[in-house]
Amino acid sequence: MNTGAITDYIDVAQLVLYAFWIFFFGLLIYLHRENKREGYPLETTSKRRIRVEGFPAMPKPKTYILPHGGGTRQAPRQDQSYPLAAQPASGAPGSPLYPTGDPMQDAVGPAAYAIRPEVPDLTHEGTPKIVPMRIATEFSVEGRDPDPRGKPVFGADGVAAGTVTDLWVDRSEPQVRYLELEVGERRVLLPINFAKVRSGDGHVRVNSICAEHFAGVPTTASPDQVTLQEEDKICAYYAGGHLYAMPGRSEPLL
């Protein structure tokens, strides 16, 4: 018997499938567009500077309210940069960049860093997250772990570069983030991920840079806190040493 229902003439399952395809395609476009709030527009390194946005275009700026009275920030925004002390190997797009000066000091390649706010990372309570143990007195070194304080630090060349004076801890995620070193008359930070603490005597070995390079490690403006920008610069300096600290590291493997 003919009931007159519209479903007698329409394939509902097929319509639902088409609707899902349309929704999924729109979701992909939306997510890809939102992904361009950071790092876009791109700019080629060839002689002809070309602005690249791709498809879809960049989204309209959105204003975000920062925590702890930090004001507001828009994204996307025009990112700041520093002078690039490097030049392309050729005029072809995508050519590798070669340093034109001292790559350990010029922040090129693996030593490059992002422009970040000159404020410290904060806890949920609004206090500096990463501080030395002389400030965070509630932290201590577990008795079964080696304590590197007072121990020498050796570079990749096996030469002593300085002495560990303190440990900087993360209050939000209880762990050591940096070792504070005394290098001559300077105090510098060593990211714990670039340090190897010997379990026996607590001596520290750094394979990324040589002893002479510790004199060039970026310092902090405050003796008891580190800003987001300073963290980026410090970590980038040690990372750059893996390629630039020794001449042989930047040569072909074969």
Legacy VTK file of the C-alpha trace (Angstrom):
# vtk DataFile Version 3.0
C-alpha trace
ASCII
DATASET POLYDATA
POINTS 254 float
0.000 0.000 0.000
1.329 3.442 -0.924
1.591 5.621 2.197
2.789 8.736 0.367
5.835 9.126 2.640
8.635 11.186 1.124
11.116 8.514 2.104
9.548 6.286 -0.526
11.162 8.463 -3.194
14.409 9.630 -1.509
17.416 7.558 -0.491
17.826 8.960 3.045
21.022 6.997 3.728
22.675 8.476 0.642
21.620 12.007 1.618
23.061 11.521 5.109
26.312 10.336 3.537
26.464 13.431 1.298
25.757 15.674 4.288
28.580 14.055 6.229
30.983 14.570 3.330
30.050 18.266 3.123
30.418 18.703 6.887
33.771 16.900 6.964
35.133 18.961 4.062
34.038 22.171 5.810
35.672 21.006 9.047
38.986 20.390 7.263
38.884 23.862 5.700
38.069 25.451 9.076
40.857 23.631 10.949
43.415 24.361 8.248
42.414 28.022 8.287
42.666 28.236 12.084
46.094 26.583 11.879
47.333 29.698 10.088
46.979 31.909 13.157
50.649 31.225 13.954
53.569 31.214 11.509
51.788 32.770 8.540
52.172 34.359 6.069
55.246 32.522 4.846
58.012 34.338 3.015
60.436 32.799 0.573
64.200 33.171 1.097
64.927 33.678 -2.587
65.917 37.058 -4.023
62.294 37.705 -4.978
60.480 37.906 -1.678
57.135 36.175 -2.161
54.351 36.232 0.418
52.718 32.820 0.683
49.336 32.197 2.317
48.046 29.237 0.364
44.472 27.971 0.441
42.429 28.778 2.400
43.438 32.353 3.213
44.488 33.424 6.700
41.666 33.984 9.220
40.691 37.385 10.545
42.552 38.440 13.719
41.084 37.191 16.980
41.825 38.825 20.356
42.818 36.608 23.290
42.814 37.711 26.937
46.033 36.678 28.690
45.947 35.381 32.286
47.142 37.246 35.385
46.455 40.682 33.907
48.876 40.146 31.027
46.735 42.190 28.650
45.561 40.931 25.278
47.142 39.411 22.211
45.926 39.077 18.655
46.422 36.191 16.266
47.325 36.177 13.488
49.733 39.068 13.911
52.796 40.446 12.210
55.637 38.483 13.824
58.812 40.301 14.695
62.177 38.964 13.589
65.862 39.716 13.950
68.400 40.358 11.157
69.266 37.098 9.420
73.051 36.627 9.257
72.812 34.015 6.518
72.315 33.781 2.779
70.815 31.110 0.502
73.227 28.738 -1.208
71.556 29.602 -4.527
68.660 31.601 -5.912
66.399 28.565 -6.112
63.457 28.504 -3.674
64.138 26.310 -0.665
67.927 26.518 -0.940
69.750 25.908 2.376
70.995 28.913 4.307
74.675 29.322 5.064
75.859 31.537 7.958
77.709 34.713 6.998
79.195 35.290 10.465
79.599 33.391 13.725
76.598 30.992 13.736
76.891 30.431 17.496
76.258 34.129 18.066
74.054 34.964 15.068
71.213 32.519 15.838
71.211 30.734 12.495
69.771 27.313 11.674
69.374 25.125 14.780
70.450 28.116 16.893
67.477 30.216 15.706
64.890 31.324 18.236
61.419 32.868 18.203
60.551 36.367 19.401
58.683 35.829 22.666
57.545 38.123 25.517
60.165 39.253 28.016
58.146 37.899 30.931
58.613 34.700 32.957
56.384 31.677 32.538
53.875 31.711 35.403
52.112 29.145 37.565
48.323 29.064 37.952
48.793 31.280 41.011
50.646 33.902 38.940
54.134 33.383 40.392
57.277 32.622 38.318
57.241 28.950 37.404
60.979 28.298 36.982
63.152 29.488 39.879
66.380 28.404 41.612
66.226 26.162 44.674
67.506 29.025 46.802
64.069 30.571 46.170
61.998 27.373 46.032
63.232 26.048 49.366
60.463 23.437 49.462
62.381 21.454 46.801
65.378 19.207 47.439
67.454 16.571 45.646
66.359 13.008 46.329
69.022 11.254 48.381
69.546 8.461 45.851
70.133 10.909 42.967
73.476 12.636 42.275
73.621 16.265 43.369
75.689 18.239 40.820
75.948 21.391 42.921
79.573 22.274 43.477
80.687 19.885 40.715
82.605 20.862 37.546
81.030 21.062 34.095
82.960 19.746 31.093
82.356 20.687 27.467
82.394 18.398 24.442
86.176 18.845 24.234
86.647 17.431 27.746
87.796 20.782 29.185
86.286 22.105 32.406
84.148 25.168 31.723
82.651 26.071 35.090
80.964 24.881 38.267
77.335 24.130 39.110
76.106 26.576 41.740
72.371 25.839 41.912
69.453 23.941 40.391
66.435 25.669 38.812
63.173 23.791 39.310
59.722 23.910 37.746
57.121 24.598 40.421
54.208 23.337 38.293
55.843 20.096 37.163
58.260 19.181 39.985
61.509 18.595 38.121
64.851 20.245 37.431
64.803 22.476 34.332
68.219 24.175 34.417
71.597 23.981 36.101
73.024 27.317 37.129
76.723 27.557 36.276
79.490 29.865 37.362
81.658 30.484 34.313
84.398 32.929 35.225
82.582 36.007 36.479
79.338 35.120 34.706
76.311 33.115 35.813
74.646 31.181 32.984
71.960 28.516 32.733
72.340 25.045 31.268
69.112 23.268 30.209
68.988 19.918 31.941
68.224 18.175 28.624
71.664 19.189 27.349
73.449 17.984 30.489
74.593 14.511 31.459
75.092 14.164 35.212
77.368 11.286 36.156
75.730 9.054 38.740
78.972 8.397 40.575
80.591 11.752 41.309
77.927 14.168 40.017
80.216 15.711 37.394
78.364 17.222 34.422
79.181 16.653 30.750
77.782 18.757 27.900
78.174 17.331 24.401
76.644 20.188 22.422
79.271 22.916 23.002
82.936 23.170 23.960
84.334 24.835 27.073
85.158 28.066 25.232
81.542 28.476 24.111
80.145 28.746 27.644
81.362 32.344 27.716
78.809 33.160 25.000
75.721 31.575 26.576
72.954 34.226 26.799
72.420 35.446 30.339
69.264 36.385 32.264
68.367 39.927 33.244
67.333 38.754 36.718
69.461 36.416 38.867
66.357 34.617 40.176
64.036 34.238 37.175
64.144 33.567 33.437
61.815 35.052 30.822
60.209 33.206 27.918
62.482 35.041 25.480
65.594 34.222 27.507
64.610 30.546 27.632
64.312 30.429 23.842
67.699 32.094 23.355
69.477 29.860 25.882
68.087 26.593 24.505
68.752 27.703 20.913
72.397 28.467 21.735
73.058 24.965 23.064
71.091 23.411 20.187
73.182 25.318 17.651
76.319 23.809 19.135
75.321 20.373 17.863
75.977 21.675 14.343
78.341 24.628 14.745
80.474 24.052 17.880
83.047 21.985 15.983
83.987 22.353 12.306
83.575 18.654 11.634
79.945 18.646 12.744
78.779 20.715 9.784
80.705 18.661 7.215
79.213 15.759 5.198
79.119 12.419 6.997
80.895 10.706 4.105
LINES 1 255
254 0 1 2 3 4 5 6 7 8 9 10 11 12 13 14 15 16 17 18 19 20 21 22 23 24 25 26 27 28 29 30 31 32 33 34 35 36 37 38 39 40 41 42 43 44 45 46 47 48 49 50 51 52 53 54 55 56 57 58 59 60 61 62 63 64 65 66 67 68 69 70 71 72 73 74 75 76 77 78 79 80 81 82 83 84 85 86 87 88 89 90 91 92 93 94 95 96 97 98 99 100 101 102 103 104 105 106 107 108 109 110 111 112 113 114 115 116 117 118 119 120 121 122 123 124 125 126 127 128 129 130 131 132 133 134 135 136 137 138 139 140 141 142 143 144 145 146 147 148 149 150 151 152 153 154 155 156 157 158 159 160 161 162 163 164 165 166 167 168 169 170 171 172 173 174 175 176 177 178 179 180 181 182 183 184 185 186 187 188 189 190 191 192 193 194 195 196 197 198 199 200 201 202 203 204 205 206 207 208 209 210 211 212 213 214 215 216 217 218 219 220 221 222 223 224 225 226 227 228 229 230 231 232 233 234 235 236 237 238 239 240 241 242 243 244 245 246 247 248 249 250 251 252 253
